[in-house]
Amino acid sequence: MIPAYLAQGRVPEPHALVPLVLALALAAGMAAALAVSQILPTFHDARQLRQSSRRAVLGTISLQSTQPVIRQRKRSNYVFAGGIASLIVLYGT
């Protein structure tokens, strides 16, 4: 069944669809992140791993971040923040 506005040869205004597309994209991204976190869980300490696997944990390895890794993470955070700021600025205009 074809919607009435399409049958009459009219199409929706593209600028009116931008908020809908943005909301759908954000919802899809959040759903994908939730799905990945549920499918591939991470454990932050040995107790969580022991409780989840119901097996003995023989040892753990601590993460020691080096200066290049810390700089890369900061740079990635700045790029992400810039992308969010760009989205807000471009969406607001």
mmCIF file of the C-alpha atoms, coordinates in Angstrom:
data_MODEL
# 
_entry.id   MODEL 
# 
loop_
_atom_site.group_PDB 
_atom_site.id 
_atom_site.type_symbol 
_atom_site.label_atom_id 
_atom_site.label_alt_id 
_atom_site.label_comp_id 
_atom_site.label_asym_id 
_atom_site.label_entity_id 
_atom_site.label_seq_id 
_atom_site.pdbx_PDB_ins_code 
_atom_site.Cartn_x 
_atom_site.Cartn_y 
_atom_site.Cartn_z 
_atom_site.occupancy 
_atom_site.B_iso_or_equiv 
_atom_site.pdbx_formal_charge 
_atom_site.auth_seq_id 
_atom_site.auth_comp_id 
_atom_site.auth_asym_id 
_atom_site.auth_atom_id 
_atom_site.pdbx_PDB_model_num 
ATOM 1  C CA . MET A 1 1  ? 0.000  0.000   0.000  1.00 0.00 ? 1  MET A CA 1 
ATOM 2  C CA . ILE A 1 2  ? 1.430  3.375   -1.032 1.00 0.00 ? 2  ILE A CA 1 
ATOM 3  C CA . PRO A 1 3  ? 1.070  6.307   1.401  1.00 0.00 ? 3  PRO A CA 1 
ATOM 4  C CA . ALA A 1 4  ? -1.319 9.026   0.204  1.00 0.00 ? 4  ALA A CA 1 
ATOM 5  C CA . TYR A 1 5  ? 1.331  11.747  -0.036 1.00 0.00 ? 5  TYR A CA 1 
ATOM 6  C CA . LEU A 1 6  ? 3.468  9.560   -2.332 1.00 0.00 ? 6  LEU A CA 1 
ATOM 7  C CA . ALA A 1 7  ? 0.475  8.605   -4.489 1.00 0.00 ? 7  ALA A CA 1 
ATOM 8  C CA . GLN A 1 8  ? -0.176 12.311  -5.063 1.00 0.00 ? 8  GLN A CA 1 
ATOM 9  C CA . GLY A 1 9  ? 3.402  12.867  -6.182 1.00 0.00 ? 9  GLY A CA 1 
ATOM 10 C CA . ARG A 1 10 ? 4.491  14.739  -3.051 1.00 0.00 ? 10 ARG A CA 1 
ATOM 11 C CA . VAL A 1 11 ? 7.598  13.828  -1.105 1.00 0.00 ? 11 VAL A CA 1 
ATOM 12 C CA . PRO A 1 12 ? 8.441  14.808  2.463  1.00 0.00 ? 12 PRO A CA 1 
ATOM 13 C CA . GLU A 1 13 ? 10.633 17.847  2.982  1.00 0.00 ? 13 GLU A CA 1 
ATOM 14 C CA . PRO A 1 14 ? 14.226 16.587  3.368  1.00 0.00 ? 14 PRO A CA 1 
ATOM 15 C CA . HIS A 1 15 ? 14.957 19.005  6.217  1.00 0.00 ? 15 HIS A CA 1 
ATOM 16 C CA . ALA A 1 16 ? 11.991 17.632  8.137  1.00 0.00 ? 16 ALA A CA 1 
ATOM 17 C CA . LEU A 1 17 ? 13.482 14.120  7.994  1.00 0.00 ? 17 LEU A CA 1 
ATOM 18 C CA . VAL A 1 18 ? 16.863 15.099  9.467  1.00 0.00 ? 18 VAL A CA 1 
ATOM 19 C CA . PRO A 1 19 ? 15.769 14.869  13.145 1.00 0.00 ? 19 PRO A CA 1 
ATOM 20 C CA . LEU A 1 20 ? 14.143 11.504  12.498 1.00 0.00 ? 20 LEU A CA 1 
ATOM 21 C CA . VAL A 1 21 ? 17.231 10.121  10.758 1.00 0.00 ? 21 VAL A CA 1 
ATOM 22 C CA . LEU A 1 22 ? 19.494 11.467  13.515 1.00 0.00 ? 22 LEU A CA 1 
ATOM 23 C CA . ALA A 1 23 ? 17.342 9.905   16.241 1.00 0.00 ? 23 ALA A CA 1 
ATOM 24 C CA . LEU A 1 24 ? 17.221 6.567   14.396 1.00 0.00 ? 24 LEU A CA 1 
ATOM 25 C CA . ALA A 1 25 ? 21.000 6.576   13.889 1.00 0.00 ? 25 ALA A CA 1 
ATOM 26 C CA . LEU A 1 26 ? 21.658 7.324   17.569 1.00 0.00 ? 26 LEU A CA 1 
ATOM 27 C CA . ALA A 1 27 ? 19.205 4.614   18.647 1.00 0.00 ? 27 ALA A CA 1 
ATOM 28 C CA . ALA A 1 28 ? 20.810 2.095   16.286 1.00 0.00 ? 28 ALA A CA 1 
ATOM 29 C CA . GLY A 1 29 ? 24.270 2.950   17.641 1.00 0.00 ? 29 GLY A CA 1 
ATOM 30 C CA . MET A 1 30 ? 23.140 2.529   21.232 1.00 0.00 ? 30 MET A CA 1 
ATOM 31 C CA . ALA A 1 31 ? 21.425 -0.776  20.402 1.00 0.00 ? 31 ALA A CA 1 
ATOM 32 C CA . ALA A 1 32 ? 24.570 -2.049  18.680 1.00 0.00 ? 32 ALA A CA 1 
ATOM 33 C CA . ALA A 1 33 ? 26.751 -1.051  21.650 1.00 0.00 ? 33 ALA A CA 1 
ATOM 34 C CA . LEU A 1 34 ? 24.380 -2.801  24.050 1.00 0.00 ? 34 LEU A CA 1 
ATOM 35 C CA . ALA A 1 35 ? 24.336 -5.949  21.899 1.00 0.00 ? 35 ALA A CA 1 
ATOM 36 C CA . VAL A 1 36 ? 28.141 -6.091  21.737 1.00 0.00 ? 36 VAL A CA 1 
ATOM 37 C CA . SER A 1 37 ? 28.461 -5.575  25.493 1.00 0.00 ? 37 SER A CA 1 
ATOM 38 C CA . GLN A 1 38 ? 26.013 -8.418  26.128 1.00 0.00 ? 38 GLN A CA 1 
ATOM 39 C CA . ILE A 1 39 ? 27.582 -10.802 23.617 1.00 0.00 ? 39 ILE A CA 1 
ATOM 40 C CA . LEU A 1 40 ? 31.216 -10.104 24.556 1.00 0.00 ? 40 LEU A CA 1 
ATOM 41 C CA . PRO A 1 41 ? 31.294 -9.348  28.299 1.00 0.00 ? 41 PRO A CA 1 
ATOM 42 C CA . THR A 1 42 ? 34.386 -7.969  29.980 1.00 0.00 ? 42 THR A CA 1 
ATOM 43 C CA . PHE A 1 43 ? 35.537 -8.608  33.529 1.00 0.00 ? 43 PHE A CA 1 
ATOM 44 C CA . HIS A 1 44 ? 37.157 -5.902  35.617 1.00 0.00 ? 44 HIS A CA 1 
ATOM 45 C CA . ASP A 1 45 ? 38.444 -8.097  38.408 1.00 0.00 ? 45 ASP A CA 1 
ATOM 46 C CA . ALA A 1 46 ? 39.109 -11.736 39.262 1.00 0.00 ? 46 ALA A CA 1 
ATOM 47 C CA . ARG A 1 47 ? 36.018 -11.991 41.471 1.00 0.00 ? 47 ARG A CA 1 
ATOM 48 C CA . GLN A 1 48 ? 33.660 -11.168 38.577 1.00 0.00 ? 48 GLN A CA 1 
ATOM 49 C CA . LEU A 1 49 ? 35.402 -13.688 36.340 1.00 0.00 ? 49 LEU A CA 1 
ATOM 50 C CA . ARG A 1 50 ? 35.280 -16.379 39.045 1.00 0.00 ? 50 ARG A CA 1 
ATOM 51 C CA . GLN A 1 51 ? 31.562 -15.788 39.658 1.00 0.00 ? 51 GLN A CA 1 
ATOM 52 C CA . SER A 1 52 ? 30.706 -15.798 35.968 1.00 0.00 ? 52 SER A CA 1 
ATOM 53 C CA . SER A 1 53 ? 32.754 -18.832 34.938 1.00 0.00 ? 53 SER A CA 1 
ATOM 54 C CA . ARG A 1 54 ? 32.394 -20.782 38.212 1.00 0.00 ? 54 ARG A CA 1 
ATOM 55 C CA . ARG A 1 55 ? 36.018 -21.826 37.909 1.00 0.00 ? 55 ARG A CA 1 
ATOM 56 C CA . ALA A 1 56 ? 39.147 -20.997 39.847 1.00 0.00 ? 56 ALA A CA 1 
ATOM 57 C CA . VAL A 1 57 ? 41.129 -18.015 38.607 1.00 0.00 ? 57 VAL A CA 1 
ATOM 58 C CA . LEU A 1 58 ? 44.816 -18.794 38.717 1.00 0.00 ? 58 LEU A CA 1 
ATOM 59 C CA . GLY A 1 59 ? 46.058 -15.239 38.263 1.00 0.00 ? 59 GLY A CA 1 
ATOM 60 C CA . THR A 1 60 ? 45.420 -11.831 36.768 1.00 0.00 ? 60 THR A CA 1 
ATOM 61 C CA . ILE A 1 61 ? 47.442 -9.352  34.740 1.00 0.00 ? 61 ILE A CA 1 
ATOM 62 C CA . SER A 1 62 ? 47.203 -5.648  35.490 1.00 0.00 ? 62 SER A CA 1 
ATOM 63 C CA . LEU A 1 63 ? 47.073 -3.113  32.680 1.00 0.00 ? 63 LEU A CA 1 
ATOM 64 C CA . GLN A 1 64 ? 49.991 -0.689  32.819 1.00 0.00 ? 64 GLN A CA 1 
ATOM 65 C CA . SER A 1 65 ? 49.372 2.206   30.435 1.00 0.00 ? 65 SER A CA 1 
ATOM 66 C CA . THR A 1 66 ? 52.473 3.760   28.892 1.00 0.00 ? 66 THR A CA 1 
ATOM 67 C CA . GLN A 1 67 ? 52.753 7.425   27.951 1.00 0.00 ? 67 GLN A CA 1 
ATOM 68 C CA . PRO A 1 68 ? 52.156 6.813   24.198 1.00 0.00 ? 68 PRO A CA 1 
ATOM 69 C CA . VAL A 1 69 ? 49.010 4.828   25.006 1.00 0.00 ? 69 VAL A CA 1 
ATOM 70 C CA . ILE A 1 70 ? 47.753 7.570   27.323 1.00 0.00 ? 70 ILE A CA 1 
ATOM 71 C CA . ARG A 1 71 ? 48.422 10.222  24.646 1.00 0.00 ? 71 ARG A CA 1 
ATOM 72 C CA . GLN A 1 72 ? 46.589 8.139   22.033 1.00 0.00 ? 72 GLN A CA 1 
ATOM 73 C CA . ARG A 1 73 ? 43.562 7.736   24.314 1.00 0.00 ? 73 ARG A CA 1 
ATOM 74 C CA . LYS A 1 74 ? 43.471 11.479  25.014 1.00 0.00 ? 74 LYS A CA 1 
ATOM 75 C CA . ARG A 1 75 ? 43.712 12.206  21.297 1.00 0.00 ? 75 ARG A CA 1 
ATOM 76 C CA . SER A 1 76 ? 40.885 9.769   20.586 1.00 0.00 ? 76 SER A CA 1 
ATOM 77 C CA . ASN A 1 77 ? 38.738 11.412  23.261 1.00 0.00 ? 77 ASN A CA 1 
ATOM 78 C CA . TYR A 1 78 ? 39.391 14.841  21.749 1.00 0.00 ? 78 TYR A CA 1 
ATOM 79 C CA . VAL A 1 79 ? 38.457 13.576  18.286 1.00 0.00 ? 79 VAL A CA 1 
ATOM 80 C CA . PHE A 1 80 ? 35.262 12.047  19.656 1.00 0.00 ? 80 PHE A CA 1 
ATOM 81 C CA . ALA A 1 81 ? 34.367 15.263  21.506 1.00 0.00 ? 81 ALA A CA 1 
ATOM 82 C CA . GLY A 1 82 ? 35.050 17.247  18.322 1.00 0.00 ? 82 GLY A CA 1 
ATOM 83 C CA . GLY A 1 83 ? 32.739 14.971  16.369 1.00 0.00 ? 83 GLY A CA 1 
ATOM 84 C CA . ILE A 1 84 ? 29.961 15.410  18.920 1.00 0.00 ? 84 ILE A CA 1 
ATOM 85 C CA . ALA A 1 85 ? 30.495 19.191  18.933 1.00 0.00 ? 85 ALA A CA 1 
ATOM 86 C CA . SER A 1 86 ? 30.390 19.238  15.122 1.00 0.00 ? 86 SER A CA 1 
ATOM 87 C CA . LEU A 1 87 ? 27.152 17.266  15.147 1.00 0.00 ? 87 LEU A CA 1 
ATOM 88 C CA . ILE A 1 88 ? 25.583 19.706  17.598 1.00 0.00 ? 88 ILE A CA 1 
ATOM 89 C CA . VAL A 1 89 ? 26.777 22.771  15.680 1.00 0.00 ? 89 VAL A CA 1 
ATOM 90 C CA . LEU A 1 90 ? 25.735 21.441  12.260 1.00 0.00 ? 90 LEU A CA 1 
ATOM 91 C CA . TYR A 1 91 ? 22.407 20.170  13.542 1.00 0.00 ? 91 TYR A CA 1 
ATOM 92 C CA . GLY A 1 92 ? 21.691 23.523  15.199 1.00 0.00 ? 92 GLY A CA 1 
ATOM 93 C CA . THR A 1 93 ? 22.212 25.527  12.009 1.00 0.00 ? 93 THR A CA 1 
# 
